[in-house]
Amino acid sequence: MIRLSIIAIAITLAGCSTTDYDKYATTQQSIAASRAGAESARYNALAEIAKTGDETSRIAAVMAIALGQQNSTQQQQIAAPVPVGQTMLQWASVLVPAVTQMYGIQQNANVAINSSNNSRAVAESTNNTFAGMGNSIASTAASGSAANIAIAGAGVTALGNVAASGNASLVQLGQSGNAALTTVAVTGTNGMVELGKSGNAALTTVSVAGSTGLVNLGQAGITGVTSTGALIPGNVTTTTTTTPAPVVVTPVTPIVPVINQPVVVNPPVVVPPVVNPPVIVNPPVIVNPPPVAP
């Protein structure tokens, strides 16, 4: 329907423009005829002056003819009528872009409003989802923190018990080791004392026996030499036997070793410090919804 209306308007405007152009052509023809008659009369008058006038008149007539030709070439023409269709086209070239732009702006505004509404719905859904996830994470974090605190407390208690038990065992082990070392040291010292005493007695006995043997050996030697000299004939010599002085044996003083009592060193009791782990509480995640465009 709109296309038919546009075609009808175009035909009507074309018909109106044809009538106006006919009038314009008739008017132009009348103007040209009138102008040609006036020019002919003027040229005839100037030619007559050029024929009958004096020299000055002739020059003036020739100059008038020349100026008349220039004026005739410079005469303005009446503007042709503008067709209604062209006028409408010009107005359309001004109005249609504005109308089209306004329509496009309105449609873009509608699209933007629709897109903003969709974005708001998506943002609200996303915020609700994240809010639920944040609440769930916060609950899980709280439960996990409580469980971690309980586990840490149990671990610290167990470590304290293990440390106390280990310290007691180390103390008992140190005391047992010190007692055993003391017993071994005393037994070894007593053995060394007995061994020194036995060695001193044996050395004394050996020294006495050796000294006695040496004395007996010296007396026997002297006696033998005397007897041997008396048996040789013609060799009678009066010999005075001198009994050697007895050998004095100095008794060996037994060496009494000095017993140094071992020093018992009790190991220090090491109690590791009990460190309570810090309680970590994760704050809940708060998701702020984006601003909704009006």
Buried (B, 14 or more C-beta within 10 A) or exposed (E): EEEEEEEEEEEEBEEBBEEBEEEBEEEEEEEEEEEEEEBEEBBEEBEEBBEEBEEEBBEBBEEBBEEBEEEEEEEEEEEEBEBBBEEBBEEEEEEEEEEEEEEEEEEEEEEEEEEEEEEBEEBEEEBEEBBEEBEEBBEEBEEEBEEEBEEBEEEBEEEBEEBEEEBEEBBEEBEEEBEEEBEEBEEEBEEEBEEBBEEBEEEBEEBBEEBEEEBEEEEEEBEEEEEEEEEEEEEEEEEEEEEEEEEEBEEBEBEEEEEEEBEEEEEEEEEEEEEEEEEEEEEBBEBEEEEEEE
